[in-house]
Amino acid sequence: MKRRFDNTWAVVLAAGNGSRMKAAAGVRKQYLEYRGVPLFWHSARTFSRIARIRGLVFVFPEEDLTAMRRRIKDLFKTDDLGLRFEVVAGGDRRQDSVRNGLSVLPRECDAVLVHDAARPFAPARMVQSLLDELDNGAQGVIPVRAVTDTIKHVDGRIVCATPDRSRLRAAQTPQAFERTVLEHAHELAEEHGWQVTDDASVLENLAGLERADSCEVRCVEGDPANVKITTPEDLERLREPKTTVPCTGWGYDVHRYGGDRPMVLGGVPIAGAPQIVAHSDGDVLLHALMDAILGCIGQGDIGTHFPDTDPAWDGASSAILLREVLVMAEKAKARIVHADLTVIAQVPRLAPHAAQIRRTVANLLGLDSGQVNVKATTEEKLGFTGEKKGIKAVACVTALREI
C-alpha cells in the first residue's frame, strides 16, 4: 500500500550513562565534541536536511536536563536547524527513554525515527531510504549491514553452534516507524515486561502476539560510516585526519638611515653602508623574513612579539629573534621550504654581498641554499630609497603546514 508520512519527528537518544567512555574522556560520550559541537547535534543537523522531518525530541539523563535545555537553546541560536524541538528526561532503560520521547510528540506527528546519539555519522540519504520504505507499507524499517565475522553461540567458554551468517545482519539506527504502531508496541512491552535492545525488537515481540504482517519490520542497506561511538578506542574515529597544506606568508619592513646601528642584512654585516635607525639591530631583511613566516602561521607581525617599547630587545640580534619565530612555526606544525627575499635600496650596492646573505639565511632557516633566493634592486632614484633616506625589504615564504 502506497502512502506518505509527511510529519515525521526524530527522537535522539542521549540519555545513556556511558561509564567506560566517561572514565576515558571525562564526559558522557553523547556530550563529546566533534568539530565544535556535541555528538548529538551532528545527528540533529542530518535530520534537519530532510524535508519531511518536522521536529526533534532530545532525550537526556534526568540530572542533566536543565543544563541541556539551555545548551540546546544556545545551539539553536547559533545554528538554527529550522525544526521544532522538545527536551525530555530519559529512563533507567533504553526502552524507557524511547517511551518518554514518544510521550511528547505532537498529535500531528505520523512517523517517528529513533536514533542513538552515539551514531553521529548517519547519512541523510540512508534516513531518506527508511522513510521511503515506510511509504511503501512497512510499519517499521531498520538499516542493516552484513555480518562479516563468523558468529558463534556459546555457553560460557563452550562453543555450542555456528549460525549461518548469510542470514545475519547488524542493525543500526535511526530506525523508522509508523508512530501509532511503535507507541502500541511500547505499551505492550511495558505491560508484558519485555527487555529489548532496540525498537525493532519491540515490534518483533508484538508480532508474536498479533498478526505478523500487521507489524512487519523491513530492512534497508545501512552505511559503513554509521558507526557507534562505544569504547575509548572509538574516539579515534572522531580525530580529524591530518592534512599537509601549502601556505604562503608575505613580509615587509623598512628602516631609515642616520641612526647608530651598523647595517646588517640577512645576518651579514655590510661594511661602509649607512647606519640604521632601529630598536634591535635593524636587520631589515630578517625582519621582513620573520613577518613572512608569521604570516604563514597566522601569528601577526614582529611588532606584536618583539615590540620596540620592550628594553629586552634593545640592540638584539635579529638572528635570535628569527630563532624565536622558527620555534613558533614548529609549534604550529609549519615547515619552511622556500624563501624569496628582495632588498630595495639605492645605497649600498649589495651585489657583492648577495651570495653570503643567501648562505647565511639558508643556514638560519635550516635549508639548502637552493631553497633561498636573495635579490637586490633600486627604485630608480624615486621615493625615500631613491633619495638615499632609507632601506626596505620584502619577503615571500612558502611553508608546508599540518592541519
BANU-385716 format. One record per residue (C-alpha): x, y, z. Coordinates in nm, 4 decimals, decimal comma. Example, Ala and Ser with C-alpha at 12.3 -4.5 7.8 and 13.67 -1.06 7.14 Angstrom:
# BANU-385716
{site {1,2300; -0,4500; 0,7800}}
{site {1,3670; -0,1060; 0,7140}}
END
This chain:
# BANU-385716
{site {0,0000; 0,0000; 0,0000}}
{site {0,1485; 0,3315; -0,1081}}
{site {0,1113; 0,6223; 0,1352}}
{site {0,3190; 0,9140; 0,2524}}
{site {0,4248; 1,0230; 0,6002}}
{site {0,4727; 1,3997; 0,5879}}
{site {0,5054; 1,4817; 0,9568}}
{site {0,7972; 1,2846; 1,0920}}
{site {0,9810; 1,3555; 1,4171}}
{site {1,3146; 1,2140; 1,5286}}
{site {1,3810; 1,1002; 1,8846}}
{site {1,7531; 1,1444; 1,9569}}
{site {1,8548; 0,9229; 2,2483}}
{site {2,1310; 1,0838; 2,4541}}
{site {2,0381; 0,9520; 2,7975}}
{site {2,2935; 0,6730; 2,8357}}
{site {2,5469; 0,6684; 3,1159}}
{site {2,8465; 0,5697; 2,9013}}
{site {3,0605; 0,4859; 3,2044}}
{site {3,3550; 0,3455; 3,0058}}
{site {3,3731; 0,6499; 2,7845}}
{site {3,3209; 0,8880; 3,0735}}
{site {3,6152; 0,7313; 3,2536}}
{site {3,8348; 0,7685; 2,9435}}
{site {3,7225; 1,1077; 2,8138}}
{site {3,5834; 1,2777; 3,1250}}
{site {3,2324; 1,3248; 2,9828}}
{site {2,9476; 1,1055; 2,8659}}
{site {3,0000; 1,0032; 2,5043}}
{site {2,6937; 1,1896; 2,3778}}
{site {2,8497; 1,5142; 2,5036}}
{site {3,1852; 1,4616; 2,3339}}
{site {3,2586; 1,7459; 2,0943}}
{site {3,3372; 1,6923; 1,7283}}
{site {3,4011; 1,9890; 1,5003}}
{site {3,2923; 2,2248; 1,7751}}
{site {2,9546; 2,0763; 1,8709}}
{site {2,8371; 1,7732; 2,0749}}
{site {2,7880; 1,4381; 1,9028}}
{site {2,4089; 1,4543; 1,9342}}
{site {2,3996; 1,7802; 1,7389}}
{site {2,5523; 1,6165; 1,4304}}
{site {2,2552; 1,3815; 1,4121}}
{site {2,0189; 1,6752; 1,4592}}
{site {2,1836; 1,8533; 1,1662}}
{site {2,1395; 1,5454; 0,9466}}
{site {1,7680; 1,5242; 1,0279}}
{site {1,7242; 1,8954; 0,9527}}
{site {1,8301; 1,8315; 0,5925}}
{site {1,5315; 1,6021; 0,5277}}
{site {1,2227; 1,7964; 0,4234}}
{site {0,9558; 1,5780; 0,5805}}
{site {1,1172; 1,5795; 0,9275}}
{site {0,9373; 1,8485; 1,1246}}
{site {1,0809; 1,8201; 1,4742}}
{site {1,3285; 1,6679; 1,7181}}
{site {1,2985; 1,5191; 2,0650}}
{site {1,6227; 1,5166; 2,2634}}
{site {1,6347; 1,2655; 2,5498}}
{site {1,8970; 1,3315; 2,8196}}
{site {1,9752; 1,1955; 3,1672}}
{site {1,7365; 1,3485; 3,4188}}
{site {2,0177; 1,5081; 3,6189}}
{site {2,1418; 1,6894; 3,3076}}
{site {1,8024; 1,8080; 3,1877}}
{site {1,8199; 2,1730; 3,2981}}
{site {2,1719; 2,2231; 3,1658}}
{site {2,0950; 2,0508; 2,8359}}
{site {1,7792; 2,2555; 2,7776}}
{site {1,9987; 2,5645; 2,7967}}
{site {2,2593; 2,4000; 2,5721}}
{site {2,0018; 2,3130; 2,3050}}
{site {1,8638; 2,6681; 2,3084}}
{site {2,2157; 2,8077; 2,2702}}
{site {2,2881; 2,5712; 1,9825}}
{site {1,9707; 2,6785; 1,8035}}
{site {2,0687; 3,0443; 1,8454}}
{site {2,3961; 2,9930; 1,6589}}
{site {2,2879; 2,7073; 1,4306}}
{site {1,9130; 2,7285; 1,3763}}
{site {1,8009; 2,3992; 1,2232}}
{site {1,4544; 2,5289; 1,1377}}
{site {1,2815; 2,2499; 1,3353}}
{site {1,0586; 2,2368; 1,6400}}
{site {1,2149; 2,0592; 1,9348}}
{site {1,1403; 1,9105; 2,2739}}
{site {1,3776; 1,8103; 2,5524}}
{site {1,2802; 1,5289; 2,7882}}
{site {1,4382; 1,3167; 3,0609}}
{site {1,5320; 0,9579; 2,9881}}
{site {1,4591; 0,6492; 3,1930}}
{site {1,6513; 0,3619; 3,3502}}
{site {1,6476; 0,1550; 3,0304}}
{site {1,6778; 0,2481; 2,6665}}
{site {1,3156; 0,1461; 2,6027}}
{site {1,2050; 0,3712; 2,8910}}
{site {1,3882; 0,6637; 2,7288}}
{site {1,2181; 0,5922; 2,3961}}
{site {0,8775; 0,5777; 2,5620}}
{site {0,9439; 0,9130; 2,7324}}
{site {1,0445; 1,0594; 2,3976}}
{site {0,7281; 0,9308; 2,2317}}
{site {0,5135; 1,0867; 2,5049}}
{site {0,5966; 1,4445; 2,3971}}
{site {0,5375; 1,4025; 2,0232}}
{site {0,2715; 1,6393; 1,8859}}
{site {-0,0619; 1,4943; 1,7821}}
{site {0,0001; 1,5584; 1,4108}}
{site {0,3212; 1,3505; 1,4051}}
{site {0,2575; 1,0382; 1,1947}}
{site {0,6020; 0,8724; 1,1785}}
{site {0,8994; 0,8622; 1,4106}}
{site {1,2699; 0,7960; 1,3796}}
{site {1,4536; 0,6620; 1,6849}}
{site {1,8255; 0,7281; 1,6816}}
{site {2,1221; 0,6759; 1,9119}}
{site {2,3170; 0,9995; 1,9636}}
{site {2,6359; 0,7924; 1,9714}}
{site {2,5974; 0,7402; 1,5942}}
{site {2,6837; 1,0928; 1,4725}}
{site {2,7641; 0,9972; 1,1127}}
{site {2,4327; 0,8579; 0,9842}}
{site {2,3962; 0,9891; 0,6259}}
{site {2,0826; 1,1747; 0,5149}}
{site {2,0350; 0,9529; 0,2088}}
{site {2,0084; 0,6447; 0,4324}}
{site {1,7489; 0,8191; 0,6505}}
{site {1,5521; 0,9076; 0,3389}}
{site {1,5536; 0,5422; 0,2300}}
{site {1,3997; 0,4446; 0,5646}}
{site {1,1156; 0,6913; 0,5177}}
{site {1,0620; 0,5788; 0,1587}}
{site {1,0173; 0,2210; 0,2820}}
{site {0,7587; 0,3389; 0,5345}}
{site {0,5731; 0,4997; 0,2450}}
{site {0,5791; 0,1601; 0,0726}}
{site {0,3766; -0,0018; 0,3503}}
{site {0,6211; -0,1063; 0,6241}}
{site {0,5309; -0,0420; 0,9887}}
{site {0,8967; -0,0443; 1,0853}}
{site {1,2227; -0,0118; 0,8891}}
{site {1,5797; -0,0505; 1,0069}}
{site {1,9194; -0,0063; 0,8404}}
{site {2,1370; -0,3181; 0,8486}}
{site {2,4853; -0,4251; 0,7488}}
{site {2,6000; -0,7745; 0,6507}}
{site {2,7927; -0,9603; 0,9221}}
{site {3,1442; -1,0359; 0,8023}}
{site {3,2751; -1,2233; 1,1073}}
{site {3,1805; -1,5827; 1,1808}}
{site {2,9370; -1,5774; 1,4748}}
{site {2,9297; -1,8440; 1,7478}}
{site {2,6655; -1,9436; 2,0005}}
{site {2,8485; -2,0055; 2,3265}}
{site {2,7661; -2,1305; 2,6743}}
{site {3,0312; -1,9827; 2,8984}}
{site {3,3568; -2,0812; 2,7272}}
{site {3,1987; -2,3639; 2,5269}}
{site {3,1015; -2,3145; 2,1604}}
{site {2,7582; -2,4590; 2,1011}}
{site {2,6761; -2,3704; 1,7392}}
{site {2,7708; -2,1619; 1,4366}}
{site {2,4722; -1,9873; 1,2780}}
{site {2,4624; -1,9228; 0,9045}}
{site {2,5961; -1,5690; 0,8763}}
{site {2,4379; -1,5233; 0,5321}}
{site {2,1110; -1,4608; 0,7171}}
{site {2,2619; -1,2446; 0,9915}}
{site {2,2665; -0,8659; 0,9838}}
{site {2,3971; -0,5988; 1,2212}}
{site {2,1298; -0,3398; 1,2986}}
{site {2,1963; 0,0337; 1,3031}}
{site {1,9944; 0,3433; 1,3876}}
{site {1,7975; 0,5505; 1,3091}}
{site {1,5058; 0,3117; 1,2899}}
{site {1,1810; 0,4365; 1,1366}}
{site {0,8276; 0,3501; 1,2484}}
{site {0,4680; 0,4341; 1,1970}}
{site {0,4057; 0,6321; 1,5119}}
{site {0,0863; 0,4570; 1,6284}}
{site {0,2399; 0,1123; 1,5765}}
{site {0,5513; 0,1943; 1,7782}}
{site {0,3511; 0,3501; 2,0620}}
{site {0,1242; 0,0432; 2,0768}}
{site {0,4273; -0,1886; 2,0806}}
{site {0,5877; 0,0034; 2,3681}}
{site {0,2648; -0,0087; 2,5675}}
{site {0,2632; -0,3884; 2,5339}}
{site {0,6355; -0,4053; 2,6159}}
{site {0,5638; -0,2300; 2,9462}}
{site {0,2625; -0,4487; 3,0137}}
{site {0,4467; -0,7767; 2,9431}}
{site {0,7860; -0,6768; 3,0865}}
{site {0,9798; -0,7197; 2,7630}}
{site {1,3501; -0,6335; 2,7747}}
{site {1,4711; -0,5148; 2,4348}}
{site {1,7837; -0,3515; 2,2967}}
{site {1,6282; -0,1714; 2,0002}}
{site {1,2840; -0,0677; 1,8833}}
{site {1,2669; -0,3206; 1,6037}}
{site {1,2728; -0,5862; 1,8789}}
{site {0,9575; -0,4361; 2,0300}}
{site {0,7745; -0,4842; 1,7005}}
{site {0,9198; -0,8340; 1,6647}}
{site {0,7748; -0,9273; 2,0041}}
{site {0,4483; -0,7664; 1,9032}}
{site {0,4356; -0,9995; 1,6028}}
{site {0,4228; -1,2926; 1,8449}}
{site {0,1056; -1,1575; 2,0000}}
{site {-0,0722; -1,0262; 1,6909}}
{site {-0,0788; -1,0966; 1,3191}}
{site {0,2811; -1,0934; 1,1981}}
{site {0,2057; -0,8950; 0,8841}}
{site {0,0498; -0,6135; 1,0905}}
{site {0,3850; -0,5205; 1,2433}}
{site {0,6328; -0,6215; 0,9787}}
{site {0,9878; -0,4840; 1,0179}}
{site {1,1717; -0,4392; 0,6921}}
{site {1,5345; -0,3525; 0,6355}}
{site {1,7327; -0,1275; 0,4046}}
{site {2,1058; -0,1143; 0,3433}}
{site {2,2927; 0,0544; 0,6266}}
{site {2,6073; 0,2581; 0,5873}}
{site {2,9633; 0,1668; 0,6896}}
{site {3,0222; 0,5245; 0,8072}}
{site {2,7305; 0,4988; 1,0508}}
{site {2,9480; 0,3728; 1,3342}}
{site {2,8598; 0,3796; 1,7014}}
{site {3,0967; 0,5501; 1,9439}}
{site {3,1025; 0,2927; 2,2246}}
{site {3,4544; 0,2363; 2,3569}}
{site {3,7509; 0,4685; 2,4234}}
{site {3,9138; 0,3215; 2,1111}}
{site {3,6239; 0,4575; 1,9059}}
{site {3,7367; 0,8098; 1,9958}}
{site {3,9955; 0,7724; 1,7213}}
{site {3,7094; 0,7889; 1,4707}}
{site {3,6466; 1,1460; 1,5866}}
{site {4,0006; 1,2590; 1,5246}}
{site {4,0278; 1,4604; 1,2065}}
{site {4,2819; 1,3143; 0,9631}}
{site {4,5881; 1,5349; 0,9464}}
{site {4,6450; 1,7090; 0,6156}}
{site {4,9553; 1,8891; 0,4970}}
{site {4,8747; 2,2049; 0,3042}}
{site {5,0988; 2,4664; 0,1438}}
{site {5,0844; 2,8156; 0,2887}}
{site {5,2454; 3,1443; 0,1895}}
{site {5,3444; 3,4433; 0,4009}}
{site {5,4486; 3,7889; 0,2853}}
{site {5,6650; 4,0272; 0,4844}}
{site {5,7677; 4,3914; 0,4501}}
{site {5,9971; 4,6108; 0,6579}}
{site {6,1658; 4,9474; 0,6277}}
{site {6,4328; 5,1415; 0,8212}}
{site {6,5604; 5,4973; 0,7992}}
{site {6,9239; 5,5885; 0,7601}}
{site {7,1001; 5,8157; 1,0048}}
{site {7,0888; 5,6146; 1,3259}}
{site {7,3630; 5,4496; 1,5293}}
{site {7,3149; 5,0838; 1,4283}}
{site {7,5673; 4,9422; 1,1754}}
{site {7,3860; 4,7885; 0,8780}}
{site {7,3258; 4,4142; 0,8937}}
{site {7,1365; 4,2338; 0,6185}}
{site {7,0345; 3,8691; 0,6474}}
{site {7,2729; 3,8326; 0,9394}}
{site {7,5673; 3,9677; 0,7352}}
{site {7,7392; 4,2976; 0,8391}}
{site {7,7620; 4,5392; 0,5437}}
{site {8,0846; 4,7382; 0,5769}}
{site {8,0790; 5,1046; 0,4699}}
{site {7,6957; 5,1155; 0,4489}}
{site {7,4821; 5,3889; 0,6073}}
{site {7,3867; 5,3319; 0,9690}}
{site {7,0295; 5,2407; 1,0647}}
{site {6,7674; 5,3857; 1,2988}}
{site {6,6359; 5,0799; 1,4832}}
{site {6,5467; 4,9358; 1,8233}}
{site {6,7041; 4,5955; 1,7603}}
{site {6,9996; 4,5553; 1,5247}}
{site {6,7869; 4,6882; 1,2371}}
{site {6,8282; 4,3890; 1,0023}}
{site {6,5533; 4,4907; 0,7615}}
{site {6,5833; 4,1682; 0,5604}}
{site {6,5423; 3,9324; 0,8568}}
{site {6,2564; 4,1483; 0,9863}}
{site {6,0703; 4,1071; 0,6572}}
{site {6,1513; 3,7347; 0,6633}}
{site {6,0117; 3,6964; 1,0167}}
{site {5,6911; 3,8748; 0,9215}}
{site {5,6516; 3,6401; 0,6252}}
{site {5,6974; 3,3332; 0,8484}}
{site {5,4459; 3,4709; 1,0975}}
{site {5,2102; 3,5212; 0,8037}}
{site {5,2343; 3,1509; 0,7208}}
{site {5,1097; 3,0570; 1,0685}}
{site {4,8672; 3,3447; 1,1238}}
{site {5,0599; 3,4916; 1,4154}}
{site {5,0590; 3,8639; 1,3484}}
{site {5,3872; 4,0505; 1,2984}}
{site {5,7181; 4,1043; 1,4753}}
{site {5,5894; 4,4232; 1,6389}}
{site {5,3387; 4,2079; 1,8261}}
{site {5,6001; 3,9659; 1,9573}}
{site {5,9035; 4,1934; 1,9883}}
{site {5,7710; 4,5476; 2,0464}}
{site {6,0152; 4,8351; 2,0191}}
{site {5,8952; 4,9532; 2,3599}}
{site {6,0462; 4,6470; 2,5290}}
{site {6,4022; 4,7121; 2,6509}}
{site {6,4750; 4,3392; 2,6288}}
{site {6,5051; 4,3749; 2,2508}}
{site {6,7220; 4,6875; 2,2525}}
{site {7,0108; 4,6086; 2,0173}}
{site {6,9068; 4,2420; 1,9960}}
{site {7,0382; 4,0325; 1,7101}}
{site {6,7656; 3,9661; 1,4578}}
{site {6,9062; 3,6145; 1,4172}}
{site {6,7997; 3,5480; 1,7781}}
{site {6,4526; 3,6869; 1,7084}}
{site {6,4333; 3,4692; 1,3972}}
{site {6,5019; 3,1587; 1,6075}}
{site {6,2093; 3,2542; 1,8305}}
{site {5,9841; 3,2858; 1,5262}}
{site {6,1015; 2,9493; 1,3911}}
{site {6,0071; 2,7884; 1,7234}}
{site {5,6578; 2,9366; 1,6828}}
{site {5,6409; 2,7908; 1,3327}}
{site {5,7489; 2,4494; 1,4583}}
{site {5,4789; 2,4550; 1,7288}}
{site {5,2258; 2,5441; 1,4572}}
{site {5,3458; 2,2396; 1,2587}}
{site {5,4728; 2,4549; 0,9706}}
{site {5,7892; 2,3569; 0,7835}}
{site {5,9588; 2,6309; 0,5834}}
{site {6,0512; 2,5076; 0,2352}}
{site {6,1384; 2,8240; 0,0412}}
{site {6,2147; 3,1912; 0,0916}}
{site {6,2333; 3,4593; -0,1783}}
{site {6,3854; 3,7842; -0,0457}}
{site {6,4332; 4,1259; -0,2048}}
{site {6,6221; 4,4268; -0,0691}}
{site {6,5264; 4,7677; -0,2118}}
{site {6,7903; 5,0413; -0,1684}}
{site {6,9806; 5,2988; -0,3700}}
{site {7,2799; 5,2516; -0,1436}}
{site {7,4754; 5,0483; -0,0576}}
{site {7,5492; 4,8296; -0,3579}}
{site {7,4521; 4,4788; -0,2485}}
{site {7,5570; 4,2549; -0,5369}}
{site {7,8945; 4,1711; -0,3717}}
{site {7,7103; 4,0534; -0,0570}}
{site {7,4175; 3,8607; -0,2100}}
{site {7,5795; 3,5138; -0,2106}}
{site {7,6906; 3,5390; 0,1528}}
{site {7,3483; 3,6699; 0,2610}}
{site {7,1860; 3,3795; 0,0803}}
{site {7,4085; 3,1219; 0,2545}}
{site {7,3576; 3,2831; 0,5952}}
{site {6,9801; 3,2986; 0,5636}}
{site {6,9688; 2,9371; 0,4410}}
{site {7,1712; 2,8288; 0,7469}}
{site {6,9435; 3,0238; 0,9815}}
{site {6,6374; 2,8555; 0,8271}}
{site {6,7976; 2,5102; 0,8099}}
{site {6,7511; 2,5000; 0,4323}}
{site {6,9712; 2,4252; 0,1347}}
{site {7,0925; 2,7366; -0,0444}}
{site {6,8763; 2,6350; -0,3419}}
{site {6,5684; 2,6938; -0,1246}}
{site {6,6574; 3,0584; -0,0611}}
{site {6,6692; 3,3371; -0,3165}}
{site {6,8111; 3,6842; -0,2468}}
{site {6,7664; 3,9781; -0,4834}}
{site {6,8564; 4,3462; -0,4658}}
{site {6,7079; 4,6330; -0,6639}}
{site {6,6746; 5,0097; -0,6629}}
{site {6,3726; 5,2301; -0,7214}}
{site {6,5456; 5,4342; -0,9920}}
{site {6,6184; 5,7225; -0,7504}}
{site {6,2462; 5,7561; -0,6731}}
{site {6,0970; 5,7791; -0,3264}}
{site {6,2814; 5,7739; 0,0030}}
{site {6,5069; 5,4854; -0,1002}}
{site {6,5953; 5,6639; -0,4229}}
{site {6,6794; 5,9697; -0,2176}}
{site {6,9083; 5,7519; -0,0003}}
{site {6,6996; 5,8122; 0,3098}}
{site {6,6469; 5,4501; 0,3954}}
{site {6,6209; 5,0828; 0,3000}}
{site {6,3363; 4,8342; 0,2740}}
{site {6,2915; 4,4644; 0,2138}}
{site {6,0146; 4,2261; 0,1148}}
{site {5,9979; 3,8519; 0,1712}}
{site {5,7796; 3,5708; 0,0394}}
{site {5,7956; 3,2453; 0,2371}}
{site {5,6450; 2,9142; 0,1378}}
{site {5,5770; 2,6513; 0,4056}}
{site {5,4018; 2,3166; 0,4418}}
{site {5,1690; 2,3068; 0,7393}}
{site {4,9945; 2,0133; 0,9013}}
{site {4,6336; 2,0921; 0,9908}}
END
